[in-house]
Amino acid sequence: MVVDREKLLRTLRDRLHEAFMSRYQGAAYARIARATGYADGYMQAMLDAGLAAEREMLGLVGEERQRALRTEHPLQPSEHDIVAA
């Protein structure tokens, strides 16, 4: 069986984005917990299967957190913009 690693990472990004957006939009706790659980389980499965390294996962989580913040607050400067100024 061939594993499409890039497809798995895109799916993980989507799950993380959903989890962060649920939190930032003030969704019900059950929805936040479910979305976070899906993302956590997906990350754990990828780590267990050796499809991604922990450092790579941490970077991906940070990127998706920033993307969700920019989506929710598009006029707010990003952390990168603040540091670069």
Short mmCIF file of the C-alpha atoms (twelve columns), coordinates in Angstrom:
data_MODEL
# 
_entry.id   MODEL 
# 
loop_
_atom_site.group_PDB 
_atom_site.id 
_atom_site.type_symbol 
_atom_site.label_atom_id 
_atom_site.label_alt_id 
_atom_site.label_comp_id 
_atom_site.label_asym_id 
_atom_site.label_seq_id 
_atom_site.Cartn_x 
_atom_site.Cartn_y 
_atom_site.Cartn_z 
_atom_site.pdbx_PDB_model_num 
ATOM 1  C CA . MET A 1  0.000   0.000  0.000  1 
ATOM 2  C CA . VAL A 2  1.325   3.434  -0.977 1 
ATOM 3  C CA . VAL A 3  0.881   6.229  1.548  1 
ATOM 4  C CA . ASP A 4  0.474   9.741  0.154  1 
ATOM 5  C CA . ARG A 5  2.258   11.657 2.906  1 
ATOM 6  C CA . GLU A 6  1.379   15.063 1.445  1 
ATOM 7  C CA . LYS A 7  -2.321  14.187 1.408  1 
ATOM 8  C CA . LEU A 8  -2.098  13.114 5.060  1 
ATOM 9  C CA . LEU A 9  -0.409  16.405 5.981  1 
ATOM 10 C CA . ARG A 10 -3.092  18.401 4.135  1 
ATOM 11 C CA . THR A 11 -5.780  16.485 6.034  1 
ATOM 12 C CA . LEU A 12 -3.978  17.186 9.305  1 
ATOM 13 C CA . ARG A 13 -3.790  20.887 8.436  1 
ATOM 14 C CA . ASP A 14 -7.550  20.892 7.825  1 
ATOM 15 C CA . ARG A 15 -8.225  19.177 11.157 1 
ATOM 16 C CA . LEU A 16 -5.972  21.610 13.014 1 
ATOM 17 C CA . HIS A 17 -7.559  24.591 11.291 1 
ATOM 18 C CA . GLU A 18 -11.016 23.354 12.279 1 
ATOM 19 C CA . ALA A 19 -9.918  22.901 15.895 1 
ATOM 20 C CA . PHE A 20 -8.376  26.375 16.127 1 
ATOM 21 C CA . MET A 21 -11.286 28.064 14.364 1 
ATOM 22 C CA . SER A 22 -13.768 26.352 16.687 1 
ATOM 23 C CA . ARG A 23 -11.916 27.765 19.651 1 
ATOM 24 C CA . TYR A 24 -11.430 31.266 18.223 1 
ATOM 25 C CA . GLN A 25 -15.076 31.512 17.148 1 
ATOM 26 C CA . GLY A 26 -16.337 30.537 20.591 1 
ATOM 27 C CA . ALA A 27 -17.916 27.231 19.596 1 
ATOM 28 C CA . ALA A 28 -19.486 24.947 22.183 1 
ATOM 29 C CA . TYR A 29 -17.003 23.025 24.305 1 
ATOM 30 C CA . ALA A 30 -18.128 19.690 22.829 1 
ATOM 31 C CA . ARG A 31 -17.297 20.860 19.312 1 
ATOM 32 C CA . ILE A 32 -13.900 22.213 20.381 1 
ATOM 33 C CA . ALA A 33 -13.084 19.000 22.247 1 
ATOM 34 C CA . ARG A 34 -14.117 16.810 19.312 1 
ATOM 35 C CA . ALA A 35 -12.113 18.826 16.762 1 
ATOM 36 C CA . THR A 36 -9.063  18.897 19.039 1 
ATOM 37 C CA . GLY A 37 -9.355  15.162 19.703 1 
ATOM 38 C CA . TYR A 38 -9.491  14.389 15.976 1 
ATOM 39 C CA . ALA A 39 -6.398  16.510 15.341 1 
ATOM 40 C CA . ASP A 40 -4.497  15.000 18.302 1 
ATOM 41 C CA . GLY A 41 -5.355  11.460 17.260 1 
ATOM 42 C CA . TYR A 42 -4.366  12.136 13.661 1 
ATOM 43 C CA . MET A 43 -1.005  13.559 14.775 1 
ATOM 44 C CA . GLN A 44 -0.378  10.616 17.097 1 
ATOM 45 C CA . ALA A 45 -1.151  8.126  14.327 1 
ATOM 46 C CA . MET A 46 1.274   9.870  11.960 1 
ATOM 47 C CA . LEU A 47 3.979   9.913  14.626 1 
ATOM 48 C CA . ASP A 48 3.402   6.241  15.502 1 
ATOM 49 C CA . ALA A 49 3.571   5.243  11.828 1 
ATOM 50 C CA . GLY A 50 6.816   7.174  11.378 1 
ATOM 51 C CA . LEU A 51 5.257   9.443  8.751  1 
ATOM 52 C CA . ALA A 52 6.287   12.643 10.509 1 
ATOM 53 C CA . ALA A 53 8.722   13.821 13.153 1 
ATOM 54 C CA . GLU A 54 7.659   15.567 16.343 1 
ATOM 55 C CA . ARG A 55 9.482   18.769 15.390 1 
ATOM 56 C CA . GLU A 56 7.691   18.797 12.034 1 
ATOM 57 C CA . MET A 57 4.337   18.388 13.795 1 
ATOM 58 C CA . LEU A 58 5.090   21.270 16.167 1 
ATOM 59 C CA . GLY A 59 5.936   23.510 13.224 1 
ATOM 60 C CA . LEU A 60 2.756   22.530 11.427 1 
ATOM 61 C CA . VAL A 61 0.636   23.252 14.522 1 
ATOM 62 C CA . GLY A 62 2.221   26.692 14.835 1 
ATOM 63 C CA . GLU A 63 1.596   27.484 11.176 1 
ATOM 64 C CA . GLU A 64 -2.044  26.449 11.396 1 
ATOM 65 C CA . ARG A 65 -2.566  28.418 14.604 1 
ATOM 66 C CA . GLN A 66 -1.281  31.540 12.858 1 
ATOM 67 C CA . ARG A 67 -3.412  30.833 9.769  1 
ATOM 68 C CA . ALA A 68 -6.528  30.469 11.920 1 
ATOM 69 C CA . LEU A 69 -5.740  33.731 13.731 1 
ATOM 70 C CA . ARG A 70 -5.313  35.559 10.406 1 
ATOM 71 C CA . THR A 71 -8.592  34.053 9.172  1 
ATOM 72 C CA . GLU A 72 -10.471 35.112 12.304 1 
ATOM 73 C CA . HIS A 73 -8.740  38.514 12.647 1 
ATOM 74 C CA . PRO A 74 -7.556  39.507 9.147  1 
ATOM 75 C CA . LEU A 75 -6.649  43.100 10.097 1 
ATOM 76 C CA . GLN A 76 -4.523  42.105 13.079 1 
ATOM 77 C CA . PRO A 77 -0.773  42.031 12.267 1 
ATOM 78 C CA . SER A 78 0.847   38.623 12.459 1 
ATOM 79 C CA . GLU A 79 3.554   37.810 14.988 1 
ATOM 80 C CA . HIS A 80 6.040   37.803 12.105 1 
ATOM 81 C CA . ASP A 81 5.056   41.361 11.149 1 
ATOM 82 C CA . ILE A 82 5.485   42.566 14.728 1 
ATOM 83 C CA . VAL A 83 8.920   40.950 15.124 1 
ATOM 84 C CA . ALA A 84 10.106  42.216 11.723 1 
ATOM 85 C CA . ALA A 85 9.154   45.841 12.480 1 
# 
